[in-house]
Amino acid sequence: MPYSPEQMHELDVLIRFNLESSHFQGIKVHHNANPEVIEAVKRLHAKGLITQVDGGYLTDLGRKAAEHAQILLLILGPAYEKAS
């Protein structure tokens, strides 16, 4: 079963979080952002992956999801093929 457009928008939001920093960094989605992004952030909040309805910080579960999303993006990227 392919990813739905809604899931793709949620993944896109998850890969925006900076996981490299030792300090927690959140995101803020403003009211004039792309409507698909606004709705994706609301869904991620409802699923317990982020702390605020307009962004905020990753929860523990959200951090794991973001890590997996970012690793998947790396694996599927062209640089991974060349490194193998």
mmCIF file of the N, C-alpha and C atoms, coordinates in Angstrom:
data_MODEL
# 
_entry.id   MODEL 
# 
loop_
_atom_site.group_PDB 
_atom_site.id 
_atom_site.type_symbol 
_atom_site.label_atom_id 
_atom_site.label_alt_id 
_atom_site.label_comp_id 
_atom_site.label_asym_id 
_atom_site.label_entity_id 
_atom_site.label_seq_id 
_atom_site.pdbx_PDB_ins_code 
_atom_site.Cartn_x 
_atom_site.Cartn_y 
_atom_site.Cartn_z 
_atom_site.occupancy 
_atom_site.B_iso_or_equiv 
_atom_site.pdbx_formal_charge 
_atom_site.auth_seq_id 
_atom_site.auth_comp_id 
_atom_site.auth_asym_id 
_atom_site.auth_atom_id 
_atom_site.pdbx_PDB_model_num 
ATOM 1   N N  . MET A 1 1  ? 0.842  -1.166 0.000  1.00 0.00 ? 1  MET A N  1 
ATOM 2   C CA . MET A 1 1  ? 0.000  0.000  0.000  1.00 0.00 ? 1  MET A CA 1 
ATOM 3   C C  . MET A 1 1  ? 0.898  1.243  0.000  1.00 0.00 ? 1  MET A C  1 
ATOM 4   N N  . PRO A 1 2  ? 0.721  2.125  -0.956 1.00 0.00 ? 2  PRO A N  1 
ATOM 5   C CA . PRO A 1 2  ? 1.569  3.323  -1.023 1.00 0.00 ? 2  PRO A CA 1 
ATOM 6   C C  . PRO A 1 2  ? 1.227  4.318  0.084  1.00 0.00 ? 2  PRO A C  1 
ATOM 7   N N  . TYR A 1 3  ? 2.191  5.180  0.370  1.00 0.00 ? 3  TYR A N  1 
ATOM 8   C CA . TYR A 1 3  ? 1.939  6.256  1.331  1.00 0.00 ? 3  TYR A CA 1 
ATOM 9   C C  . TYR A 1 3  ? 0.858  7.175  0.779  1.00 0.00 ? 3  TYR A C  1 
ATOM 10  N N  . SER A 1 4  ? -0.004 7.649  1.654  1.00 0.00 ? 4  SER A N  1 
ATOM 11  C CA . SER A 1 4  ? -1.022 8.616  1.243  1.00 0.00 ? 4  SER A CA 1 
ATOM 12  C C  . SER A 1 4  ? -0.372 9.997  1.164  1.00 0.00 ? 4  SER A C  1 
ATOM 13  N N  . PRO A 1 5  ? -0.993 10.931 0.449  1.00 0.00 ? 5  PRO A N  1 
ATOM 14  C CA . PRO A 1 5  ? -0.457 12.299 0.423  1.00 0.00 ? 5  PRO A CA 1 
ATOM 15  C C  . PRO A 1 5  ? -0.348 12.896 1.834  1.00 0.00 ? 5  PRO A C  1 
ATOM 16  N N  . GLU A 1 6  ? -1.293 12.563 2.697  1.00 0.00 ? 6  GLU A N  1 
ATOM 17  C CA . GLU A 1 6  ? -1.255 13.080 4.066  1.00 0.00 ? 6  GLU A CA 1 
ATOM 18  C C  . GLU A 1 6  ? -0.029 12.556 4.817  1.00 0.00 ? 6  GLU A C  1 
ATOM 19  N N  . GLN A 1 7  ? 0.265  11.258 4.643  1.00 0.00 ? 7  GLN A N  1 
ATOM 20  C CA . GLN A 1 7  ? 1.442  10.677 5.289  1.00 0.00 ? 7  GLN A CA 1 
ATOM 21  C C  . GLN A 1 7  ? 2.727  11.290 4.736  1.00 0.00 ? 7  GLN A C  1 
ATOM 22  N N  . MET A 1 8  ? 2.752  11.567 3.450  1.00 0.00 ? 8  MET A N  1 
ATOM 23  C CA . MET A 1 8  ? 3.932  12.191 2.854  1.00 0.00 ? 8  MET A CA 1 
ATOM 24  C C  . MET A 1 8  ? 4.174  13.577 3.450  1.00 0.00 ? 8  MET A C  1 
ATOM 25  N N  . HIS A 1 9  ? 3.109  14.325 3.679  1.00 0.00 ? 9  HIS A N  1 
ATOM 26  C CA . HIS A 1 9  ? 3.255  15.645 4.304  1.00 0.00 ? 9  HIS A CA 1 
ATOM 27  C C  . HIS A 1 9  ? 3.740  15.509 5.744  1.00 0.00 ? 9  HIS A C  1 
ATOM 28  N N  . GLU A 1 10 ? 3.270  14.488 6.449  1.00 0.00 ? 10 GLU A N  1 
ATOM 29  C CA . GLU A 1 10 ? 3.717  14.261 7.816  1.00 0.00 ? 10 GLU A CA 1 
ATOM 30  C C  . GLU A 1 10 ? 5.197  13.891 7.839  1.00 0.00 ? 10 GLU A C  1 
ATOM 31  N N  . LEU A 1 11 ? 5.620  13.034 6.919  1.00 0.00 ? 11 LEU A N  1 
ATOM 32  C CA . LEU A 1 11 ? 7.037  12.686 6.823  1.00 0.00 ? 11 LEU A CA 1 
ATOM 33  C C  . LEU A 1 11 ? 7.872  13.912 6.504  1.00 0.00 ? 11 LEU A C  1 
ATOM 34  N N  . ASP A 1 12 ? 7.362  14.757 5.623  1.00 0.00 ? 12 ASP A N  1 
ATOM 35  C CA . ASP A 1 12 ? 8.074  15.980 5.263  1.00 0.00 ? 12 ASP A CA 1 
ATOM 36  C C  . ASP A 1 12 ? 8.272  16.880 6.485  1.00 0.00 ? 12 ASP A C  1 
ATOM 37  N N  . VAL A 1 13 ? 7.291  16.938 7.349  1.00 0.00 ? 13 VAL A N  1 
ATOM 38  C CA . VAL A 1 13 ? 7.435  17.731 8.574  1.00 0.00 ? 13 VAL A CA 1 
ATOM 39  C C  . VAL A 1 13 ? 8.470  17.081 9.488  1.00 0.00 ? 13 VAL A C  1 
ATOM 40  N N  . LEU A 1 14 ? 8.421  15.771 9.643  1.00 0.00 ? 14 LEU A N  1 
ATOM 41  C CA . LEU A 1 14 ? 9.350  15.085 10.541 1.00 0.00 ? 14 LEU A CA 1 
ATOM 42  C C  . LEU A 1 14 ? 10.804 15.248 10.120 1.00 0.00 ? 14 LEU A C  1 
ATOM 43  N N  . ILE A 1 15 ? 11.069 15.321 8.828  1.00 0.00 ? 15 ILE A N  1 
ATOM 44  C CA . ILE A 1 15 ? 12.467 15.461 8.397  1.00 0.00 ? 15 ILE A CA 1 
ATOM 45  C C  . ILE A 1 15 ? 12.985 16.884 8.580  1.00 0.00 ? 15 ILE A C  1 
ATOM 46  N N  . ARG A 1 16 ? 12.127 17.813 8.942  1.00 0.00 ? 16 ARG A N  1 
ATOM 47  C CA . ARG A 1 16 ? 12.558 19.201 9.177  1.00 0.00 ? 16 ARG A CA 1 
ATOM 48  C C  . ARG A 1 16 ? 13.173 19.411 10.563 1.00 0.00 ? 16 ARG A C  1 
ATOM 49  N N  . PHE A 1 17 ? 12.953 18.464 11.468 1.00 0.00 ? 17 PHE A N  1 
ATOM 50  C CA . PHE A 1 17 ? 13.503 18.599 12.810 1.00 0.00 ? 17 PHE A CA 1 
ATOM 51  C C  . PHE A 1 17 ? 14.996 18.308 12.794 1.00 0.00 ? 17 PHE A C  1 
ATOM 52  N N  . ASN A 1 18 ? 15.762 19.151 13.476 1.00 0.00 ? 18 ASN A N  1 
ATOM 53  C CA . ASN A 1 18 ? 17.207 18.973 13.575 1.00 0.00 ? 18 ASN A CA 1 
ATOM 54  C C  . ASN A 1 18 ? 17.493 17.995 14.706 1.00 0.00 ? 18 ASN A C  1 
ATOM 55  N N  . LEU A 1 19 ? 17.956 16.813 14.359 1.00 0.00 ? 19 LEU A N  1 
ATOM 56  C CA . LEU A 1 19 ? 18.259 15.793 15.351 1.00 0.00 ? 19 LEU A CA 1 
ATOM 57  C C  . LEU A 1 19 ? 19.744 15.762 15.709 1.00 0.00 ? 19 LEU A C  1 
ATOM 58  N N  . GLU A 1 20 ? 20.543 16.558 15.034 1.00 0.00 ? 20 GLU A N  1 
ATOM 59  C CA . GLU A 1 20 ? 21.983 16.565 15.257 1.00 0.00 ? 20 GLU A CA 1 
ATOM 60  C C  . GLU A 1 20 ? 22.387 17.378 16.483 1.00 0.00 ? 20 GLU A C  1 
ATOM 61  N N  . SER A 1 21 ? 21.567 18.276 16.901 1.00 0.00 ? 21 SER A N  1 
ATOM 62  C CA . SER A 1 21 ? 21.888 19.170 18.005 1.00 0.00 ? 21 SER A CA 1 
ATOM 63  C C  . SER A 1 21 ? 21.688 18.475 19.338 1.00 0.00 ? 21 SER A C  1 
ATOM 64  N N  . SER A 1 22 ? 22.558 18.799 20.293 1.00 0.00 ? 22 SER A N  1 
ATOM 65  C CA . SER A 1 22 ? 22.383 18.270 21.646 1.00 0.00 ? 22 SER A CA 1 
ATOM 66  C C  . SER A 1 22 ? 21.289 19.033 22.384 1.00 0.00 ? 22 SER A C  1 
ATOM 67  N N  . HIS A 1 23 ? 20.903 20.192 21.864 1.00 0.00 ? 23 HIS A N  1 
ATOM 68  C CA . HIS A 1 23 ? 19.815 20.982 22.436 1.00 0.00 ? 23 HIS A CA 1 
ATOM 69  C C  . HIS A 1 23 ? 18.540 20.667 21.664 1.00 0.00 ? 23 HIS A C  1 
ATOM 70  N N  . PHE A 1 24 ? 17.453 20.582 22.381 1.00 0.00 ? 24 PHE A N  1 
ATOM 71  C CA . PHE A 1 24 ? 16.184 20.339 21.706 1.00 0.00 ? 24 PHE A CA 1 
ATOM 72  C C  . PHE A 1 24 ? 15.812 21.567 20.886 1.00 0.00 ? 24 PHE A C  1 
ATOM 73  N N  . GLN A 1 25 ? 15.461 21.347 19.637 1.00 0.00 ? 25 GLN A N  1 
ATOM 74  C CA . GLN A 1 25 ? 15.023 22.423 18.767 1.00 0.00 ? 25 GLN A CA 1 
ATOM 75  C C  . GLN A 1 25 ? 13.651 22.064 18.226 1.00 0.00 ? 25 GLN A C  1 
ATOM 76  N N  . GLY A 1 26 ? 12.752 22.998 18.331 1.00 0.00 ? 26 GLY A N  1 
ATOM 77  C CA . GLY A 1 26 ? 11.410 22.776 17.832 1.00 0.00 ? 26 GLY A CA 1 
ATOM 78  C C  . GLY A 1 26 ? 11.195 23.491 16.514 1.00 0.00 ? 26 GLY A C  1 
ATOM 79  N N  . ILE A 1 27 ? 9.972  23.403 16.029 1.00 0.00 ? 27 ILE A N  1 
ATOM 80  C CA . ILE A 1 27 ? 9.572  24.145 14.836 1.00 0.00 ? 27 ILE A CA 1 
ATOM 81  C C  . ILE A 1 27 ? 8.288  24.888 15.146 1.00 0.00 ? 27 ILE A C  1 
ATOM 82  N N  . LYS A 1 28 ? 8.042  25.922 14.400 1.00 0.00 ? 28 LYS A N  1 
ATOM 83  C CA . LYS A 1 28 ? 6.817  26.720 14.519 1.00 0.00 ? 28 LYS A CA 1 
ATOM 84  C C  . LYS A 1 28 ? 6.221  26.815 13.127 1.00 0.00 ? 28 LYS A C  1 
ATOM 85  N N  . VAL A 1 29 ? 4.993  26.391 12.985 1.00 0.00 ? 29 VAL A N  1 
ATOM 86  C CA . VAL A 1 29 ? 4.296  26.486 11.707 1.00 0.00 ? 29 VAL A CA 1 
ATOM 87  C C  . VAL A 1 29 ? 3.309  27.638 11.815 1.00 0.00 ? 29 VAL A C  1 
ATOM 88  N N  . HIS A 1 30 ? 3.531  28.646 11.011 1.00 0.00 ? 30 HIS A N  1 
ATOM 89  C CA . HIS A 1 30 ? 2.704  29.857 11.068 1.00 0.00 ? 30 HIS A CA 1 
ATOM 90  C C  . HIS A 1 30 ? 1.387  29.665 10.313 1.00 0.00 ? 30 HIS A C  1 
ATOM 91  N N  . HIS A 1 31 ? 0.431  30.508 10.633 1.00 0.00 ? 31 HIS A N  1 
ATOM 92  C CA . HIS A 1 31 ? -0.912 30.407 10.043 1.00 0.00 ? 31 HIS A CA 1 
ATOM 93  C C  . HIS A 1 31 ? -0.920 30.597 8.531  1.00 0.00 ? 31 HIS A C  1 
ATOM 94  N N  . ASN A 1 32 ? 0.113  31.219 7.979  1.00 0.00 ? 32 ASN A N  1 
ATOM 95  C CA . ASN A 1 32 ? 0.153  31.455 6.536  1.00 0.00 ? 32 ASN A CA 1 
ATOM 96  C C  . ASN A 1 32 ? 1.015  30.413 5.804  1.00 0.00 ? 32 ASN A C  1 
ATOM 97  N N  . ALA A 1 33 ? 1.375  29.324 6.494  1.00 0.00 ? 33 ALA A N  1 
ATOM 98  C CA . ALA A 1 33 ? 2.135  28.244 5.866  1.00 0.00 ? 33 ALA A CA 1 
ATOM 99  C C  . ALA A 1 33 ? 1.238  27.483 4.897  1.00 0.00 ? 33 ALA A C  1 
ATOM 100 N N  . ASN A 1 34 ? 1.842  26.620 4.127  1.00 0.00 ? 34 ASN A N  1 
ATOM 101 C CA . ASN A 1 34 ? 1.116  25.766 3.198  1.00 0.00 ? 34 ASN A CA 1 
ATOM 102 C C  . ASN A 1 34 ? 0.036  24.997 3.972  1.00 0.00 ? 34 ASN A C  1 
ATOM 103 N N  . PRO A 1 35 ? -1.207 25.011 3.519  1.00 0.00 ? 35 PRO A N  1 
ATOM 104 C CA . PRO A 1 35 ? -2.288 24.332 4.248  1.00 0.00 ? 35 PRO A CA 1 
ATOM 105 C C  . PRO A 1 35 ? -2.019 22.852 4.507  1.00 0.00 ? 35 PRO A C  1 
ATOM 106 N N  . GLU A 1 36 ? -1.339 22.174 3.580  1.00 0.00 ? 36 GLU A N  1 
ATOM 107 C CA . GLU A 1 36 ? -1.023 20.759 3.784  1.00 0.00 ? 36 GLU A CA 1 
ATOM 108 C C  . GLU A 1 36 ? -0.066 20.568 4.950  1.00 0.00 ? 36 GLU A C  1 
ATOM 109 N N  . VAL A 1 37 ? 0.864  21.506 5.116  1.00 0.00 ? 37 VAL A N  1 
ATOM 110 C CA . VAL A 1 37 ? 1.812  21.440 6.229  1.00 0.00 ? 37 VAL A CA 1 
ATOM 111 C C  . VAL A 1 37 ? 1.088  21.709 7.547  1.00 0.00 ? 37 VAL A C  1 
ATOM 112 N N  . ILE A 1 38 ? 0.221  22.694 7.549  1.00 0.00 ? 38 ILE A N  1 
ATOM 113 C CA . ILE A 1 38 ? -0.544 23.013 8.763  1.00 0.00 ? 38 ILE A CA 1 
ATOM 114 C C  . ILE A 1 38 ? -1.345 21.793 9.216  1.00 0.00 ? 38 ILE A C  1 
ATOM 115 N N  . GLU A 1 39 ? -2.014 21.146 8.283  1.00 0.00 ? 39 GLU A N  1 
ATOM 116 C CA . GLU A 1 39 ? -2.814 19.971 8.625  1.00 0.00 ? 39 GLU A CA 1 
ATOM 117 C C  . GLU A 1 39 ? -1.936 18.799 9.053  1.00 0.00 ? 39 GLU A C  1 
ATOM 118 N N  . ALA A 1 40 ? -0.781 18.636 8.419  1.00 0.00 ? 40 ALA A N  1 
ATOM 119 C CA . ALA A 1 40 ? 0.134  17.563 8.803  1.00 0.00 ? 40 ALA A CA 1 
ATOM 120 C C  . ALA A 1 40 ? 0.620  17.751 10.232 1.00 0.00 ? 40 ALA A C  1 
ATOM 121 N N  . VAL A 1 41 ? 0.932  18.979 10.599 1.00 0.00 ? 41 VAL A N  1 
ATOM 122 C CA . VAL A 1 41 ? 1.394  19.268 11.960 1.00 0.00 ? 41 VAL A CA 1 
ATOM 123 C C  . VAL A 1 41 ? 0.271  18.982 12.964 1.00 0.00 ? 41 VAL A C  1 
ATOM 124 N N  . LYS A 1 42 ? -0.938 19.336 12.618 1.00 0.00 ? 42 LYS A N  1 
ATOM 125 C CA . LYS A 1 42 ? -2.069 19.034 13.502 1.00 0.00 ? 42 LYS A CA 1 
ATOM 126 C C  . LYS A 1 42 ? -2.224 17.532 13.706 1.00 0.00 ? 42 LYS A C  1 
ATOM 127 N N  . ARG A 1 43 ? -2.062 16.767 12.630 1.00 0.00 ? 43 ARG A N  1 
ATOM 128 C CA . ARG A 1 43 ? -2.185 15.309 12.741 1.00 0.00 ? 43 ARG A CA 1 
ATOM 129 C C  . ARG A 1 43 ? -1.051 14.723 13.581 1.00 0.00 ? 43 ARG A C  1 
ATOM 130 N N  . LEU A 1 44 ? 0.168  15.230 13.380 1.00 0.00 ? 44 LEU A N  1 
ATOM 131 C CA . LEU A 1 44 ? 1.297  14.743 14.177 1.00 0.00 ? 44 LEU A CA 1 
ATOM 132 C C  . LEU A 1 44 ? 1.079  15.036 15.656 1.00 0.00 ? 44 LEU A C  1 
ATOM 133 N N  . HIS A 1 45 ? 0.507  16.186 15.967 1.00 0.00 ? 45 HIS A N  1 
ATOM 134 C CA . HIS A 1 45 ? 0.197  16.516 17.359 1.00 0.00 ? 45 HIS A CA 1 
ATOM 135 C C  . HIS A 1 45 ? -0.863 15.565 17.899 1.00 0.00 ? 45 HIS A C  1 
ATOM 136 N N  . ALA A 1 46 ? -1.903 15.315 17.121 1.00 0.00 ? 46 ALA A N  1 
ATOM 137 C CA . ALA A 1 46 ? -2.975 14.419 17.557 1.00 0.00 ? 46 ALA A CA 1 
ATOM 138 C C  . ALA A 1 46 ? -2.455 12.993 17.779 1.00 0.00 ? 46 ALA A C  1 
ATOM 139 N N  . LYS A 1 47 ? -1.429 12.604 17.038 1.00 0.00 ? 47 LYS A N  1 
ATOM 140 C CA . LYS A 1 47 ? -0.839 11.271 17.175 1.00 0.00 ? 47 LYS A CA 1 
ATOM 141 C C  . LYS A 1 47 ? 0.187  11.209 18.309 1.00 0.00 ? 47 LYS A C  1 
ATOM 142 N N  . GLY A 1 48 ? 0.452  12.357 18.932 1.00 0.00 ? 48 GLY A N  1 
ATOM 143 C CA . GLY A 1 48 ? 1.391  12.383 20.045 1.00 0.00 ? 48 GLY A CA 1 
ATOM 144 C C  . GLY A 1 48 ? 2.848  12.428 19.637 1.00 0.00 ? 48 GLY A C  1 
ATOM 145 N N  . LEU A 1 49 ? 3.133  12.887 18.415 1.00 0.00 ? 49 LEU A N  1 
ATOM 146 C CA . LEU A 1 49 ? 4.513  12.942 17.949 1.00 0.00 ? 49 LEU A CA 1 
ATOM 147 C C  . LEU A 1 49 ? 5.175  14.291 18.192 1.00 0.00 ? 49 LEU A C  1 
ATOM 148 N N  . ILE A 1 50 ? 4.376  15.345 18.302 1.00 0.00 ? 50 ILE A N  1 
ATOM 149 C CA . ILE A 1 50 ? 4.905  16.678 18.612 1.00 0.00 ? 50 ILE A CA 1 
ATOM 150 C C  . ILE A 1 50 ? 4.064  17.298 19.723 1.00 0.00 ? 50 ILE A C  1 
ATOM 151 N N  . THR A 1 51 ? 4.652  18.284 20.392 1.00 0.00 ? 51 THR A N  1 
ATOM 152 C CA . THR A 1 51 ? 4.042  18.798 21.623 1.00 0.00 ? 51 THR A CA 1 
ATOM 153 C C  . THR A 1 51 ? 2.970  19.855 21.420 1.00 0.00 ? 51 THR A C  1 
ATOM 154 N N  . GLN A 1 52 ? 2.967  20.550 20.307 1.00 0.00 ? 52 GLN A N  1 
ATOM 155 C CA . GLN A 1 52 ? 2.014  21.641 20.100 1.00 0.00 ? 52 GLN A CA 1 
ATOM 156 C C  . GLN A 1 52 ? 1.284  21.460 18.777 1.00 0.00 ? 52 GLN A C  1 
ATOM 157 N N  . VAL A 1 53 ? 0.089  21.979 18.708 1.00 0.00 ? 53 VAL A N  1 
ATOM 158 C CA . VAL A 1 53 ? -0.732 21.870 17.505 1.00 0.00 ? 53 VAL A CA 1 
ATOM 159 C C  . VAL A 1 53 ? -0.130 22.669 16.340 1.00 0.00 ? 53 VAL A C  1 
ATOM 160 N N  . ASP A 1 54 ? 0.749  23.617 16.645 1.00 0.00 ? 54 ASP A N  1 
ATOM 161 C CA . ASP A 1 54 ? 1.400  24.411 15.595 1.00 0.00 ? 54 ASP A CA 1 
ATOM 162 C C  . ASP A 1 54 ? 2.900  24.122 15.518 1.00 0.00 ? 54 ASP A C  1 
ATOM 163 N N  . GLY A 1 55 ? 3.302  22.977 15.999 1.00 0.00 ? 55 GLY A N  1 
ATOM 164 C CA . GLY A 1 55 ? 4.712  22.590 15.940 1.00 0.00 ? 55 GLY A CA 1 
ATOM 165 C C  . GLY A 1 55 ? 5.227  22.174 17.300 1.00 0.00 ? 55 GLY A C  1 
ATOM 166 N N  . GLY A 1 56 ? 6.115  22.980 17.840 1.00 0.00 ? 56 GLY A N  1 
ATOM 167 C CA . GLY A 1 56 ? 6.679  22.655 19.133 1.00 0.00 ? 56 GLY A CA 1 
ATOM 168 C C  . GLY A 1 56 ? 7.850  21.707 19.013 1.00 0.00 ? 56 GLY A C  1 
ATOM 169 N N  . TYR A 1 57 ? 7.936  20.805 19.981 1.00 0.00 ? 57 TYR A N  1 
ATOM 170 C CA . TYR A 1 57 ? 9.059  19.877 20.061 1.00 0.00 ? 57 TYR A CA 1 
ATOM 171 C C  . TYR A 1 57 ? 8.588  18.460 19.799 1.00 0.00 ? 57 TYR A C  1 
ATOM 172 N N  . LEU A 1 58 ? 9.534  17.603 19.455 1.00 0.00 ? 58 LEU A N  1 
ATOM 173 C CA . LEU A 1 58 ? 9.228  16.194 19.292 1.00 0.00 ? 58 LEU A CA 1 
ATOM 174 C C  . LEU A 1 58 ? 9.026  15.547 20.657 1.00 0.00 ? 58 LEU A C  1 
ATOM 175 N N  . THR A 1 59 ? 8.069  14.666 20.742 1.00 0.00 ? 59 THR A N  1 
ATOM 176 C CA . THR A 1 59 ? 7.929  13.822 21.921 1.00 0.00 ? 59 THR A CA 1 
ATOM 177 C C  . THR A 1 59 ? 8.945  12.683 21.758 1.00 0.00 ? 59 THR A C  1 
ATOM 178 N N  . ASP A 1 60 ? 9.051  11.807 22.743 1.00 0.00 ? 60 ASP A N  1 
ATOM 179 C CA . ASP A 1 60 ? 9.957  10.663 22.609 1.00 0.00 ? 60 ASP A CA 1 
ATOM 180 C C  . ASP A 1 60 ? 9.594  9.818  21.394 1.00 0.00 ? 60 ASP A C  1 
ATOM 181 N N  . LEU A 1 61 ? 8.302  9.557  21.235 1.00 0.00 ? 61 LEU A N  1 
ATOM 182 C CA . LEU A 1 61 ? 7.850  8.797  20.072 1.00 0.00 ? 61 LEU A CA 1 
ATOM 183 C C  . LEU A 1 61 ? 8.112  9.572  18.780 1.00 0.00 ? 61 LEU A C  1 
ATOM 184 N N  . GLY A 1 62 ? 7.891  10.874 18.811 1.00 0.00 ? 62 GLY A N  1 
ATOM 185 C CA . GLY A 1 62 ? 8.136  11.710 17.643 1.00 0.00 ? 62 GLY A CA 1 
ATOM 186 C C  . GLY A 1 62 ? 9.594  11.720 17.243 1.00 0.00 ? 62 GLY A C  1 
ATOM 187 N N  . ARG A 1 63 ? 10.490 11.725 18.235 1.00 0.00 ? 63 ARG A N  1 
ATOM 188 C CA . ARG A 1 63 ? 11.916 11.687 17.932 1.00 0.00 ? 63 ARG A CA 1 
ATOM 189 C C  . ARG A 1 63 ? 12.278 10.387 17.226 1.00 0.00 ? 63 ARG A C  1 
ATOM 190 N N  . LYS A 1 64 ? 11.732 9.279  17.704 1.00 0.00 ? 64 LYS A N  1 
ATOM 191 C CA . LYS A 1 64 ? 11.996 7.999  17.047 1.00 0.00 ? 64 LYS A CA 1 
ATOM 192 C C  . LYS A 1 64 ? 11.470 8.009  15.614 1.00 0.00 ? 64 LYS A C  1 
ATOM 193 N N  . ALA A 1 65 ? 10.268 8.544  15.430 1.00 0.00 ? 65 ALA A N  1 
ATOM 194 C CA . ALA A 1 65 ? 9.686  8.621  14.087 1.00 0.00 ? 65 ALA A CA 1 
ATOM 195 C C  . ALA A 1 65 ? 10.529 9.512  13.181 1.00 0.00 ? 65 ALA A C  1 
ATOM 196 N N  . ALA A 1 66 ? 10.990 10.646 13.701 1.00 0.00 ? 66 ALA A N  1 
ATOM 197 C CA . ALA A 1 66 ? 11.815 11.567 12.915 1.00 0.00 ? 66 ALA A CA 1 
ATOM 198 C C  . ALA A 1 66 ? 13.148 10.917 12.557 1.00 0.00 ? 66 ALA A C  1 
ATOM 199 N N  . GLU A 1 67 ? 13.730 10.187 13.500 1.00 0.00 ? 67 GLU A N  1 
ATOM 200 C CA . GLU A 1 67 ? 14.987 9.489  13.217 1.00 0.00 ? 67 GLU A CA 1 
ATOM 201 C C  . GLU A 1 67 ? 14.794 8.496  12.080 1.00 0.00 ? 67 GLU A C  1 
ATOM 202 N N  . HIS A 1 68 ? 13.723 7.720  12.141 1.00 0.00 ? 68 HIS A N  1 
ATOM 203 C CA . HIS A 1 68 ? 13.458 6.740  11.091 1.00 0.00 ? 68 HIS A CA 1 
ATOM 204 C C  . HIS A 1 68 ? 13.188 7.427  9.751  1.00 0.00 ? 68 HIS A C  1 
ATOM 205 N N  . ALA A 1 69 ? 12.426 8.500  9.769  1.00 0.00 ? 69 ALA A N  1 
ATOM 206 C CA . ALA A 1 69 ? 12.117 9.232  8.535  1.00 0.00 ? 69 ALA A CA 1 
ATOM 207 C C  . ALA A 1 69 ? 13.394 9.789  7.905  1.00 0.00 ? 69 ALA A C  1 
ATOM 208 N N  . GLN A 1 70 ? 14.274 10.336 8.739  1.00 0.00 ? 70 GLN A N  1 
ATOM 209 C CA . GLN A 1 70 ? 15.500 10.929 8.223  1.00 0.00 ? 70 GLN A CA 1 
ATOM 210 C C  . GLN A 1 70 ? 16.467 9.859  7.723  1.00 0.00 ? 70 GLN A C  1 
ATOM 211 N N  . ILE A 1 71 ? 16.524 8.720  8.397  1.00 0.00 ? 71 ILE A N  1 
ATOM 212 C CA . ILE A 1 71 ? 17.368 7.622  7.930  1.00 0.00 ? 71 ILE A CA 1 
ATOM 213 C C  . ILE A 1 71 ? 16.849 7.082  6.602  1.00 0.00 ? 71 ILE A C  1 
ATOM 214 N N  . LEU A 1 72 ? 15.533 6.927  6.495  1.00 0.00 ? 72 LEU A N  1 
ATOM 215 C CA . LEU A 1 72 ? 14.944 6.451  5.244  1.00 0.00 ? 72 LEU A CA 1 
ATOM 216 C C  . LEU A 1 72 ? 15.265 7.407  4.096  1.00 0.00 ? 72 LEU A C  1 
ATOM 217 N N  . LEU A 1 73 ? 15.170 8.693  4.343  1.00 0.00 ? 73 LEU A N  1 
ATOM 218 C CA . LEU A 1 73 ? 15.498 9.687  3.317  1.00 0.00 ? 73 LEU A CA 1 
ATOM 219 C C  . LEU A 1 73 ? 16.956 9.553  2.885  1.00 0.00 ? 73 LEU A C  1 
ATOM 220 N N  . LEU A 1 74 ? 17.836 9.336  3.838  1.00 0.00 ? 74 LEU A N  1 
ATOM 221 C CA . LEU A 1 74 ? 19.257 9.164  3.540  1.00 0.00 ? 74 LEU A CA 1 
ATOM 222 C C  . LEU A 1 74 ? 19.478 7.903  2.700  1.00 0.00 ? 74 LEU A C  1 
ATOM 223 N N  . ILE A 1 75 ? 18.856 6.809  3.099  1.00 0.00 ? 75 ILE A N  1 
ATOM 224 C CA . ILE A 1 75 ? 19.023 5.548  2.381  1.00 0.00 ? 75 ILE A CA 1 
ATOM 225 C C  . ILE A 1 75 ? 18.494 5.640  0.955  1.00 0.00 ? 75 ILE A C  1 
ATOM 226 N N  . LEU A 1 76 ? 17.373 6.314  0.784  1.00 0.00 ? 76 LEU A N  1 
ATOM 227 C CA . LEU A 1 76 ? 16.766 6.414  -0.544 1.00 0.00 ? 76 LEU A CA 1 
ATOM 228 C C  . LEU A 1 76 ? 17.428 7.465  -1.432 1.00 0.00 ? 76 LEU A C  1 
ATOM 229 N N  . GLY A 1 77 ? 18.275 8.301  -0.846 1.00 0.00 ? 77 GLY A N  1 
ATOM 230 C CA . GLY A 1 77 ? 18.921 9.367  -1.601 1.00 0.00 ? 77 GLY A CA 1 
ATOM 231 C C  . GLY A 1 77 ? 20.033 8.855  -2.497 1.00 0.00 ? 77 GLY A C  1 
ATOM 232 N N  . PRO A 1 78 ? 20.406 9.618  -3.500 1.00 0.00 ? 78 PRO A N  1 
ATOM 233 C CA . PRO A 1 78 ? 21.433 9.189  -4.458 1.00 0.00 ? 78 PRO A CA 1 
ATOM 234 C C  . PRO A 1 78 ? 22.815 9.028  -3.818 1.00 0.00 ? 78 PRO A C  1 
ATOM 235 N N  . ALA A 1 79 ? 23.111 9.767  -2.777 1.00 0.00 ? 79 ALA A N  1 
ATOM 236 C CA . ALA A 1 79 ? 24.429 9.665  -2.144 1.00 0.00 ? 79 ALA A CA 1 
ATOM 237 C C  . ALA A 1 79 ? 24.649 8.297  -1.521 1.00 0.00 ? 79 ALA A C  1 
ATOM 238 N N  . TYR A 1 80 ? 23.589 7.650  -1.054 1.00 0.00 ? 80 TYR A N  1 
ATOM 239 C CA . TYR A 1 80 ? 23.702 6.334  -0.427 1.00 0.00 ? 80 TYR A CA 1 
ATOM 240 C C  . TYR A 1 80 ? 24.118 5.279  -1.443 1.00 0.00 ? 80 TYR A C  1 
ATOM 241 N N  . GLU A 1 81 ? 23.564 5.364  -2.648 1.00 0.00 ? 81 GLU A N  1 
ATOM 242 C CA . GLU A 1 81 ? 23.913 4.406  -3.704 1.00 0.00 ? 81 GLU A CA 1 
ATOM 243 C C  . GLU A 1 81 ? 25.402 4.466  -4.017 1.00 0.00 ? 81 GLU A C  1 
ATOM 244 N N  . LYS A 1 82 ? 25.947 5.655  -4.105 1.00 0.00 ? 82 LYS A N  1 
ATOM 245 C CA . LYS A 1 82 ? 27.352 5.850  -4.440 1.00 0.00 ? 82 LYS A CA 1 
ATOM 246 C C  . LYS A 1 82 ? 28.268 5.365  -3.322 1.00 0.00 ? 82 LYS A C  1 
ATOM 247 N N  . ALA A 1 83 ? 27.765 5.463  -2.078 1.00 0.00 ? 83 ALA A N  1 
ATOM 248 C CA . ALA A 1 83 ? 28.595 5.057  -0.939 1.00 0.00 ? 83 ALA A CA 1 
ATOM 249 C C  . ALA A 1 83 ? 28.638 3.547  -0.778 1.00 0.00 ? 83 ALA A C  1 
ATOM 250 N N  . SER A 1 84 ? 27.677 2.838  -1.323 1.00 0.00 ? 84 SER A N  1 
ATOM 251 C CA . SER A 1 84 ? 27.599 1.377  -1.142 1.00 0.00 ? 84 SER A CA 1 
ATOM 252 C C  . SER A 1 84 ? 28.584 0.641  -1.999 1.00 0.00 ? 84 SER A C  1 
# 
